[in-house]
Amino acid sequence: MRFKILDRYLIKNFLITYVFVAFVIVLIICMIDYTEKVDDFLDKKAPLNEILIDYYLNLIPYWINYISPLMVFIATVFFTSRIAARTEIIAMLSSGISFGRMLLPYMVGASVLGILTFIQVGWVLPKANKIRNSFEKTYVKQEFYFSGHNVHITIAPDVYAYLESYNTTSKTGNKFTMETIKGTKLLQKFYADKIVWQPKKGKWTLQNYQIRTLDSLGEKLSRGIEIDTTINLSPKDFESDYNLFETFTLPELNNYIDLLKSRGADGLEVYLIEKYIRFTQPFAILILTAIGVIVSARKSRRGVGWQIALGFMLAFIYILFFLLSKGVAEAGTINTLFAVWLPNIVFSCIGLVLYKTLPR
């Protein structure tokens, strides 16, 4: 019975402290963000209701999720150091409760936050990001125009497309070429003066086209004025990709990764990193919670402030390590999956060492 009372006490206060820390940090971030963007809001005459609802109401969960490991760690250190200073932890251990058993309710609370985080980043947050990104593209970022020329796109294995230019307003491409090449052998070449998207048909219309086919029997050439065709290419491929990876739910992200793989396209690492991060975050919350309890469970002569400062330092080291690993993964220097999981692996080892060595 006493264990249940103790569990409820630790879980309740741990979660309350997390909510308090999250509220304070996100409030500061929103204030800083507003001071940076207020000129853009005024210049582009952003409506107040869109600023508050479309932007900040969706920015808050974004930042809560982005720095959730930091907030969980700080909340753990803040709460645990307080009860340690009041000798409550000494009383718990003196009553026969092991340190591992005392750690259990913390891990239950962290598991709840981890599950909520996974649901949020997988399905809820992408929808909020769509609204927020749309607001930013309208009132904060410069208007997007596709400025690419001589664009080369892999649209399927062994199939390569080329556009001299593309107009995002009319959804029209000029000087389109599509080649099917097996090894070093050209099998087919499709050329058109213009390629126009037909939204009702969901197809492209090719104008003034030529189809050149080569096989063992020789070469065949056909021409025409206009033809509708389905190509593994859409107007979205030429739209702004500003933080596009943030707007996909987990199933949508998997489908988009499969699409890029089928095309053999570049830039796959960004989307793989986003996918793996969504799985690593819940585990990061568990790992940092455990480390937070371990480093702050002792009653320090330097006071609670020292332990909170130590918590901040370790949390920022984790974030710095995470950002470095993410940068290395984006550069393609090491395996993407390993790079994303590396901070969790390293800090799990640090947690085990601290658990074995720190006196309690």
RAUR-V286293 format. One record per residue. N is the residue number from 1. RES is the residue in one small letter. PHI is phi as a letter, one per 40 degrees, with the letter a starting at -180 (999 if undefined). PSI is psi in whole degrees, -180 to 180 (* if undefined). OMEGA is omega in radians with two decimals (* if undefined). Layout:
# RAUR-V286293
n->N res->RES phi->PHI psi->PSI omega->OMEGA
n->N res->RES phi->PHI psi->PSI omega->OMEGA
This chain:
# RAUR-V286293
n->1 res->m phi->999 psi->-43 omega->-3.12
n->2 res->r phi->c psi->-32 omega->3.10
n->3 res->f phi->c psi->-41 omega->-3.14
n->4 res->k phi->c psi->-41 omega->3.11
n->5 res->i phi->c psi->-44 omega->3.13
n->6 res->l phi->c psi->-43 omega->3.13
n->7 res->d phi->d psi->-47 omega->-3.14
n->8 res->r phi->c psi->-40 omega->-3.13
n->9 res->y phi->c psi->-47 omega->-3.10
n->10 res->l phi->c psi->-45 omega->-3.13
n->11 res->i phi->c psi->-46 omega->-3.11
n->12 res->k phi->c psi->-49 omega->-3.07
n->13 res->n phi->c psi->-32 omega->3.07
n->14 res->f phi->c psi->-47 omega->-3.13
n->15 res->l phi->c psi->-38 omega->3.11
n->16 res->i phi->c psi->-42 omega->3.12
n->17 res->t phi->c psi->-40 omega->3.11
n->18 res->y phi->c psi->-46 omega->3.14
n->19 res->v phi->c psi->-42 omega->-3.14
n->20 res->f phi->c psi->-47 omega->-3.14
n->21 res->v phi->c psi->-43 omega->3.14
n->22 res->a phi->c psi->-43 omega->-3.14
n->23 res->f phi->c psi->-46 omega->-3.10
n->24 res->v phi->c psi->-48 omega->-3.08
n->25 res->i phi->c psi->-44 omega->-3.12
n->26 res->v phi->c psi->-34 omega->3.08
n->27 res->l phi->c psi->-43 omega->3.10
n->28 res->i phi->c psi->-44 omega->3.14
n->29 res->i phi->c psi->-43 omega->-3.13
n->30 res->c phi->c psi->-37 omega->3.11
n->31 res->m phi->c psi->-43 omega->3.11
n->32 res->i phi->c psi->-43 omega->-3.14
n->33 res->d phi->c psi->-41 omega->-3.13
n->34 res->y phi->c psi->-42 omega->3.14
n->35 res->t phi->c psi->-30 omega->3.13
n->36 res->e phi->c psi->-32 omega->-3.00
n->37 res->k phi->b psi->-2 omega->-3.06
n->38 res->v phi->c psi->-35 omega->3.11
n->39 res->d phi->c psi->-40 omega->3.10
n->40 res->d phi->c psi->-42 omega->3.13
n->41 res->f phi->d psi->-43 omega->-3.11
n->42 res->l phi->c psi->-42 omega->-3.11
n->43 res->d phi->c psi->-40 omega->-3.10
n->44 res->k phi->c psi->7 omega->3.03
n->45 res->k phi->f psi->53 omega->3.11
n->46 res->a phi->c psi->128 omega->3.12
n->47 res->p phi->c psi->144 omega->-3.09
n->48 res->l phi->c psi->-42 omega->-3.11
n->49 res->n phi->c psi->-33 omega->3.10
n->50 res->e phi->c psi->-35 omega->3.09
n->51 res->i phi->c psi->-46 omega->-3.07
n->52 res->l phi->c psi->-44 omega->-3.01
n->53 res->i phi->c psi->-55 omega->-3.07
n->54 res->d phi->c psi->-35 omega->-3.05
n->55 res->y phi->c psi->-68 omega->-2.99
n->56 res->y phi->c psi->-33 omega->3.10
n->57 res->l phi->c psi->-26 omega->3.08
n->58 res->n phi->c psi->-18 omega->3.07
n->59 res->l phi->c psi->-34 omega->-3.11
n->60 res->i phi->d psi->-53 omega->3.11
n->61 res->p phi->c psi->-28 omega->3.10
n->62 res->y phi->c psi->-49 omega->-3.11
n->63 res->w phi->c psi->-36 omega->3.08
n->64 res->i phi->d psi->-43 omega->3.13
n->65 res->n phi->c psi->-42 omega->-3.03
n->66 res->y phi->c psi->-40 omega->-3.10
n->67 res->i phi->b psi->23 omega->-3.13
n->68 res->s phi->d psi->-41 omega->3.08
n->69 res->p phi->d psi->-42 omega->3.11
n->70 res->l phi->c psi->-46 omega->-3.09
n->71 res->m phi->c psi->-40 omega->3.11
n->72 res->v phi->c psi->-43 omega->-3.13
n->73 res->f phi->c psi->-46 omega->-3.14
n->74 res->i phi->c psi->-42 omega->3.13
n->75 res->a phi->c psi->-41 omega->3.13
n->76 res->t phi->c psi->-47 omega->-3.13
n->77 res->v phi->c psi->-42 omega->-3.11
n->78 res->f phi->c psi->-49 omega->-3.11
n->79 res->f phi->c psi->-46 omega->-3.07
n->80 res->t phi->c psi->-40 omega->3.13
n->81 res->s phi->c psi->-32 omega->3.10
n->82 res->r phi->c psi->-47 omega->-3.12
n->83 res->i phi->c psi->-27 omega->3.06
n->84 res->a phi->c psi->-39 omega->3.13
n->85 res->a phi->c psi->-29 omega->3.11
n->86 res->r phi->c psi->12 omega->3.14
n->87 res->t phi->f psi->21 omega->3.11
n->88 res->e phi->c psi->-36 omega->-3.14
n->89 res->i phi->c psi->-39 omega->3.09
n->90 res->i phi->d psi->-42 omega->3.13
n->91 res->a phi->c psi->-40 omega->3.13
n->92 res->m phi->c psi->-48 omega->-3.12
n->93 res->l phi->c psi->-33 omega->3.12
n->94 res->s phi->c psi->-26 omega->-3.14
n->95 res->s phi->c psi->-1 omega->3.08
n->96 res->g phi->h psi->-1 omega->3.10
n->97 res->i phi->c psi->129 omega->3.12
n->98 res->s phi->c psi->161 omega->3.13
n->99 res->f phi->c psi->-38 omega->3.11
n->100 res->g phi->c psi->-39 omega->3.12
n->101 res->r phi->c psi->-35 omega->3.10
n->102 res->m phi->c psi->-30 omega->-3.13
n->103 res->l phi->c psi->-23 omega->-3.04
n->104 res->l phi->d psi->-50 omega->-3.14
n->105 res->p phi->c psi->-31 omega->3.04
n->106 res->y phi->c psi->-44 omega->-3.10
n->107 res->m phi->c psi->-31 omega->3.06
n->108 res->v phi->c psi->-46 omega->3.10
n->109 res->g phi->c psi->-42 omega->3.11
n->110 res->a phi->c psi->-35 omega->3.10
n->111 res->s phi->c psi->-41 omega->3.08
n->112 res->v phi->c psi->-46 omega->3.12
n->113 res->l phi->c psi->-37 omega->3.14
n->114 res->g phi->c psi->-43 omega->3.13
n->115 res->i phi->c psi->-44 omega->3.11
n->116 res->l phi->c psi->-39 omega->3.11
n->117 res->t phi->c psi->-43 omega->-3.13
n->118 res->f phi->c psi->-43 omega->3.09
n->119 res->i phi->c psi->-41 omega->-3.11
n->120 res->q phi->c psi->-50 omega->-3.08
n->121 res->v phi->c psi->-24 omega->-3.11
n->122 res->g phi->c psi->-34 omega->-3.00
n->123 res->w phi->b psi->-35 omega->-3.03
n->124 res->v phi->c psi->-52 omega->-3.04
n->125 res->l phi->c psi->-39 omega->3.12
n->126 res->p phi->d psi->-37 omega->3.13
n->127 res->k phi->c psi->-39 omega->3.08
n->128 res->a phi->c psi->-37 omega->-3.14
n->129 res->n phi->c psi->-33 omega->3.10
n->130 res->k phi->c psi->-45 omega->-3.14
n->131 res->i phi->c psi->-45 omega->-3.12
n->132 res->r phi->c psi->-44 omega->3.14
n->133 res->n phi->c psi->-36 omega->3.09
n->134 res->s phi->c psi->-41 omega->3.09
n->135 res->f phi->c psi->-45 omega->-3.11
n->136 res->e phi->c psi->-40 omega->3.14
n->137 res->k phi->c psi->-28 omega->-3.12
n->138 res->t phi->c psi->-44 omega->-2.95
n->139 res->y phi->b psi->-11 omega->-3.07
n->140 res->v phi->b psi->-51 omega->-3.09
n->141 res->k phi->c psi->161 omega->3.05
n->142 res->q phi->c psi->148 omega->3.13
n->143 res->e phi->d psi->137 omega->-3.04
n->144 res->f phi->c psi->132 omega->2.97
n->145 res->y phi->b psi->135 omega->3.10
n->146 res->f phi->c psi->114 omega->-3.03
n->147 res->s phi->b psi->9 omega->-3.10
n->148 res->g phi->c psi->141 omega->3.05
n->149 res->h phi->b psi->150 omega->-3.10
n->150 res->n phi->f psi->58 omega->-3.05
n->151 res->v phi->c psi->128 omega->3.08
n->152 res->h phi->b psi->129 omega->-3.10
n->153 res->i phi->b psi->131 omega->2.99
n->154 res->t phi->c psi->117 omega->-3.05
n->155 res->i phi->b psi->-9 omega->3.06
n->156 res->a phi->a psi->163 omega->3.06
n->157 res->p phi->d psi->126 omega->3.11
n->158 res->d phi->g psi->9 omega->3.13
n->159 res->v phi->b psi->124 omega->-3.03
n->160 res->y phi->b psi->134 omega->-3.13
n->161 res->a phi->b psi->153 omega->3.13
n->162 res->y phi->b psi->138 omega->3.05
n->163 res->l phi->b psi->133 omega->3.07
n->164 res->e phi->c psi->-39 omega->3.11
n->165 res->s phi->a psi->164 omega->3.14
n->166 res->y phi->a psi->137 omega->3.12
n->167 res->n phi->b psi->114 omega->-3.08
n->168 res->t phi->c psi->-26 omega->-3.12
n->169 res->t phi->c psi->-50 omega->-3.12
n->170 res->s phi->c psi->-5 omega->-3.11
n->171 res->k phi->f psi->50 omega->-3.09
n->172 res->t phi->b psi->133 omega->3.07
n->173 res->g phi->b psi->150 omega->-3.13
n->174 res->n phi->b psi->145 omega->3.09
n->175 res->k phi->f psi->67 omega->-3.09
n->176 res->f phi->c psi->136 omega->3.07
n->177 res->t phi->b psi->136 omega->3.06
n->178 res->m phi->b psi->123 omega->-3.08
n->179 res->e phi->b psi->139 omega->3.02
n->180 res->t phi->b psi->115 omega->-3.06
n->181 res->i phi->b psi->123 omega->3.08
n->182 res->k phi->b psi->109 omega->-3.05
n->183 res->g phi->g psi->-115 omega->3.08
n->184 res->t phi->b psi->10 omega->-3.05
n->185 res->k phi->b psi->127 omega->3.08
n->186 res->l phi->c psi->121 omega->-3.13
n->187 res->l phi->c psi->-37 omega->-3.12
n->188 res->q phi->a psi->144 omega->3.06
n->189 res->k phi->b psi->126 omega->-3.09
n->190 res->f phi->b psi->123 omega->-3.12
n->191 res->y phi->b psi->142 omega->3.07
n->192 res->a phi->a psi->144 omega->3.09
n->193 res->d phi->c psi->-40 omega->-3.14
n->194 res->k phi->b psi->151 omega->3.05
n->195 res->i phi->b psi->122 omega->-3.00
n->196 res->v phi->b psi->130 omega->3.14
n->197 res->w phi->c psi->132 omega->3.09
n->198 res->q phi->b psi->100 omega->-3.03
n->199 res->p phi->c psi->-35 omega->-3.12
n->200 res->k phi->c psi->-37 omega->-3.13
n->201 res->k phi->c psi->-24 omega->-3.05
n->202 res->g phi->g psi->30 omega->-3.11
n->203 res->k phi->b psi->169 omega->3.05
n->204 res->w phi->b psi->141 omega->3.00
n->205 res->t phi->b psi->122 omega->3.14
n->206 res->l phi->b psi->128 omega->-3.08
n->207 res->q phi->b psi->138 omega->-3.12
n->208 res->n phi->f psi->65 omega->-3.00
n->209 res->y phi->b psi->160 omega->3.02
n->210 res->q phi->b psi->138 omega->3.08
n->211 res->i phi->b psi->119 omega->3.13
n->212 res->r phi->b psi->118 omega->-3.10
n->213 res->t phi->b psi->133 omega->3.14
n->214 res->l phi->b psi->131 omega->3.06
n->215 res->d phi->a psi->-169 omega->-3.08
n->216 res->s phi->c psi->-20 omega->-3.13
n->217 res->l phi->c psi->-10 omega->3.13
n->218 res->g phi->h psi->-148 omega->-3.06
n->219 res->e phi->b psi->139 omega->3.10
n->220 res->k phi->b psi->133 omega->-3.09
n->221 res->l phi->b psi->130 omega->3.08
n->222 res->s phi->b psi->147 omega->-3.12
n->223 res->r phi->b psi->161 omega->3.09
n->224 res->g phi->a psi->166 omega->3.12
n->225 res->i phi->c psi->-42 omega->-3.06
n->226 res->e phi->a psi->142 omega->3.11
n->227 res->i phi->a psi->142 omega->3.05
n->228 res->d phi->c psi->138 omega->-3.12
n->229 res->t phi->a psi->154 omega->3.07
n->230 res->t phi->b psi->124 omega->-3.14
n->231 res->i phi->b psi->147 omega->3.11
n->232 res->n phi->c psi->60 omega->-3.07
n->233 res->l phi->a psi->142 omega->-3.14
n->234 res->s phi->a psi->162 omega->3.10
n->235 res->p phi->d psi->-26 omega->3.13
n->236 res->k phi->c psi->-26 omega->3.13
n->237 res->d phi->c psi->-15 omega->-3.12
n->238 res->f phi->b psi->2 omega->3.11
n->239 res->e phi->c psi->171 omega->3.12
n->240 res->s phi->c psi->130 omega->3.11
n->241 res->d phi->b psi->27 omega->-3.13
n->242 res->y phi->d psi->112 omega->3.14
n->243 res->n phi->f psi->38 omega->-3.09
n->244 res->l phi->c psi->-37 omega->-3.10
n->245 res->f phi->c psi->-26 omega->-3.13
n->246 res->e phi->c psi->-18 omega->-3.01
n->247 res->t phi->c psi->0 omega->-3.13
n->248 res->f phi->c psi->132 omega->2.91
n->249 res->t phi->c psi->169 omega->-3.08
n->250 res->l phi->d psi->-46 omega->3.08
n->251 res->p phi->c psi->-40 omega->3.12
n->252 res->e phi->c psi->-37 omega->3.12
n->253 res->l phi->c psi->-43 omega->3.10
n->254 res->n phi->c psi->-42 omega->3.14
n->255 res->n phi->c psi->-39 omega->-3.13
n->256 res->y phi->c psi->-38 omega->3.08
n->257 res->i phi->c psi->-42 omega->3.10
n->258 res->d phi->c psi->-38 omega->3.11
n->259 res->l phi->c psi->-46 omega->3.13
n->260 res->l phi->c psi->-38 omega->3.11
n->261 res->k phi->c psi->-41 omega->-3.14
n->262 res->s phi->c psi->-29 omega->3.12
n->263 res->r phi->c psi->-17 omega->-3.02
n->264 res->g phi->g psi->31 omega->-3.02
n->265 res->a phi->c psi->160 omega->3.06
n->266 res->d phi->c psi->171 omega->3.08
n->267 res->g phi->g psi->14 omega->-3.12
n->268 res->l phi->c psi->-30 omega->-3.04
n->269 res->e phi->d psi->-38 omega->-3.11
n->270 res->v phi->d psi->-42 omega->-3.09
n->271 res->y phi->c psi->-34 omega->3.05
n->272 res->l phi->c psi->-41 omega->3.11
n->273 res->i phi->c psi->-45 omega->3.12
n->274 res->e phi->d psi->-42 omega->3.13
n->275 res->k phi->c psi->-48 omega->-3.09
n->276 res->y phi->c psi->-35 omega->3.13
n->277 res->i phi->c psi->-38 omega->-3.13
n->278 res->r phi->c psi->-25 omega->3.09
n->279 res->f phi->c psi->-28 omega->-3.10
n->280 res->t phi->c psi->-27 omega->-3.06
n->281 res->q phi->d psi->-48 omega->3.12
n->282 res->p phi->d psi->-37 omega->3.12
n->283 res->f phi->c psi->-34 omega->3.09
n->284 res->a phi->c psi->-38 omega->3.11
n->285 res->i phi->c psi->-43 omega->3.12
n->286 res->l phi->c psi->-46 omega->-3.09
n->287 res->i phi->c psi->-47 omega->-3.09
n->288 res->l phi->c psi->-29 omega->3.05
n->289 res->t phi->c psi->-47 omega->3.14
n->290 res->a phi->c psi->-45 omega->3.12
n->291 res->i phi->c psi->-39 omega->3.13
n->292 res->g phi->d psi->-42 omega->3.11
n->293 res->v phi->c psi->-43 omega->-3.09
n->294 res->i phi->c psi->-45 omega->-3.05
n->295 res->v phi->c psi->-15 omega->-3.06
n->296 res->s phi->b psi->4 omega->-3.07
n->297 res->a phi->c psi->-17 omega->3.12
n->298 res->r phi->c psi->147 omega->3.02
n->299 res->k phi->c psi->111 omega->-3.04
n->300 res->s phi->c psi->141 omega->3.08
n->301 res->r phi->c psi->-23 omega->3.14
n->302 res->r phi->c psi->-8 omega->3.08
n->303 res->g phi->g psi->175 omega->-3.09
n->304 res->v phi->c psi->-36 omega->-3.10
n->305 res->g phi->d psi->-40 omega->3.14
n->306 res->w phi->c psi->-43 omega->-3.13
n->307 res->q phi->c psi->-38 omega->3.10
n->308 res->i phi->c psi->-41 omega->3.10
n->309 res->a phi->c psi->-41 omega->3.09
n->310 res->l phi->c psi->-40 omega->3.10
n->311 res->g phi->c psi->-45 omega->3.09
n->312 res->f phi->d psi->-44 omega->-3.09
n->313 res->m phi->c psi->-48 omega->-3.14
n->314 res->l phi->c psi->-39 omega->3.13
n->315 res->a phi->c psi->-42 omega->3.13
n->316 res->f phi->c psi->-31 omega->3.05
n->317 res->i phi->c psi->-41 omega->3.11
n->318 res->y phi->c psi->-47 omega->-3.12
n->319 res->i phi->c psi->-41 omega->3.11
n->320 res->l phi->c psi->-44 omega->3.10
n->321 res->f phi->c psi->-42 omega->3.13
n->322 res->f phi->c psi->-45 omega->-3.12
n->323 res->l phi->c psi->-39 omega->3.10
n->324 res->l phi->c psi->-44 omega->3.13
n->325 res->s phi->c psi->-39 omega->3.12
n->326 res->k phi->c psi->-42 omega->3.11
n->327 res->g phi->c psi->-40 omega->3.11
n->328 res->v phi->c psi->-40 omega->3.13
n->329 res->a phi->c psi->-41 omega->3.13
n->330 res->e phi->c psi->-33 omega->3.12
n->331 res->a phi->c psi->-13 omega->3.13
n->332 res->g phi->g psi->18 omega->-3.10
n->333 res->t phi->c psi->-41 omega->3.12
n->334 res->i phi->b psi->171 omega->-3.14
n->335 res->n phi->d psi->132 omega->-3.06
n->336 res->t phi->c psi->-47 omega->-3.11
n->337 res->l phi->c psi->-45 omega->3.14
n->338 res->f phi->c psi->-43 omega->-3.11
n->339 res->a phi->c psi->-41 omega->-3.11
n->340 res->v phi->c psi->-36 omega->-3.12
n->341 res->w phi->c psi->-12 omega->-3.05
n->342 res->l phi->d psi->-45 omega->3.11
n->343 res->p phi->d psi->-40 omega->3.12
n->344 res->n phi->c psi->-40 omega->3.13
n->345 res->i phi->c psi->-47 omega->-3.11
n->346 res->v phi->c psi->-46 omega->-3.10
n->347 res->f phi->c psi->-24 omega->2.99
n->348 res->s phi->c psi->-42 omega->3.10
n->349 res->c phi->c psi->-41 omega->3.10
n->350 res->i phi->c psi->-42 omega->3.11
n->351 res->g phi->c psi->-42 omega->3.13
n->352 res->l phi->c psi->-42 omega->3.12
n->353 res->v phi->c psi->-44 omega->3.12
n->354 res->l phi->c psi->-40 omega->3.14
n->355 res->y phi->c psi->-38 omega->-3.09
n->356 res->k phi->c psi->-28 omega->-2.95
n->357 res->t phi->b psi->-34 omega->-3.07
n->358 res->l phi->c psi->130 omega->3.06
n->359 res->p phi->c psi->145 omega->-3.12
n->360 res->r phi->b psi->* omega->*
